[in-house]
Amino acid sequence: MALEAPQSFIVREECEKAASQNGFRRVLGEEAGWRAFASTTAHGAIYLAAEGSHGPWFLATDHTGVVAELGWPATTAPGPGTSRYAFATLNELYTALNRVYSLAISLPDAPLREFERRVADLPTTTEVERLVVQRIGQDIFRSRLLDYWQGRCPLTGISDPALLRASHIVPWADCESNAERLDVHNGLLLSALWDAAFDRALITFNDEGNPDFSPSLSEQARTELRWNAPIPLTEDHRRRLAHHRERWRSQI
């Protein structure tokens, strides 16, 4: 890996364009061939570099939560950030940046910070006022789940927004804090029928992300609950699903 230092005009322009179009519009500077960027909405910084105007292209990030979620093979090349990744083409870099941004605005506490900012001056004296605040939180939670799950139900692949539901694993009312209520690891983005069954603990998920069905479900209901692949789960998902499974077992 032999980075341009400093970056050529073409590489610098391509890096700035790629970063800007994927949510990282603040240019922080350049060092040792890496150009650094940040976002007003996403936590952490990213760094972009290239060996030349035709690539390969390199991406680094200092967001440990994003790195843990990506699970991508990292390059051993030296540079900034927690992990660094290499891409043969600009198209691959753009796809990667889109995923990094989606995770960075939903992890680890970005939804909570957004919620606190939006409700800071709102009253919560009456029940109606508290419901307004709750609705804001639920809207933020849904938006961040759409980002985290890339706008589709991981079970079915359905991507129609009107058919997708933000499903809390630990219900909103049972959460001990707003941080828990707004944590994307406390949620699944499910199509409407799956959400209805999950909310009523008629189905749950094992640690591999495969569904378990309640014996009380009719054969017709099981047939209609189609799925294509298991849900990819983190340890934080699994920890919360363990409690959901207890609720599911209590209804068998």
C-alpha positions, 0 to 999 in steps of 0.5 A, a space after each residue: 500500500 503506497 498512498 499519495 501523500 498529499 492526495 492528488 487533486 483527483 483523489 481528494 475530490 473523489 474522497 470529498 464527493 464520496 464522503 459528502 454524498 454519504 453523510 460525512 460533509 465536514 472535512 477535518 483535514 489530511 495527514 499522511 495521505 488520509 483525508 478525515 471527515 465527520 458528520 453533524 448527525 453521526 458519531 465518530 470520524 472516517 478517513 479516506 485514501 487511495 493509491 491513485 486516481 483509479 484506486 484501490 480505495 481505503 476507508 478507516 473509521 474510529 467508531 468501535 461500535 460500527 467496526 463491531 457491527 460490520 464484521 468486514 475483513 480489515 486490511 493490515 495497512 497502517 493508518 488512522 482509525 480503529 480498523 481500515 478496509 480496502 475496496 477495488 472500485 469507487 462503487 464498492 467504497 460508496 456502498 461501504 460508506 452508506 453502511 458505515 453512515 447508517 450504523 453511525 447514526 444509530 449506534 451506540 447512543 445517537 438515537 438517545 442524543 437526538 431524542 434528548 435534544 428534541 424533547 429538552 424544552 417540551 413539558 411532561 406535566 399532563 398525560 397528553 404531553 407525555 404521550 407527545 414525548 413518547 411519540 417523538 421517541 418512537 418515531 426516532 426509534 423507527 427511523 434509526 431501525 430503518 437505518 440499522 436494518 437497511 430499510 428491510 425486514 431481515 426475515 422476509 426482505 420486505 422493504 415497503 415502509 408502510 409494511 414495516 414495524 419497529 418492534 421492541 424486544 423489551 417493550 417500551 413500557 418495561 424499559 428502565 430508561 430512555 437509553 434502553 427504549 431507544 437502543 437499536 439493539 432492543 429492536 427488530 424491523 419486522 413486516 406487519 404480520 411478523 410484528 403482530 405475532 412477535 408483539 403478542 409472543 406468538 413467535 420468538 427467535 433463538 440465538 441463531 435468529 430462527 423463529 420459534 412458533 407458539 403451539 397456539 398458532 394455527 397451521 394457516 398462520 404458520 403458513 402465512 408467516 413466511 421467511 427467507 433467512 434467519 435474523 443476523 443478531 448481535 449479543 445485545 439482541 440475544 441478551 434481550 431476546 432471552 427475556 422475550 423467550 421467557 414471555 413466549 414460554 409462559 404462554 405455551 
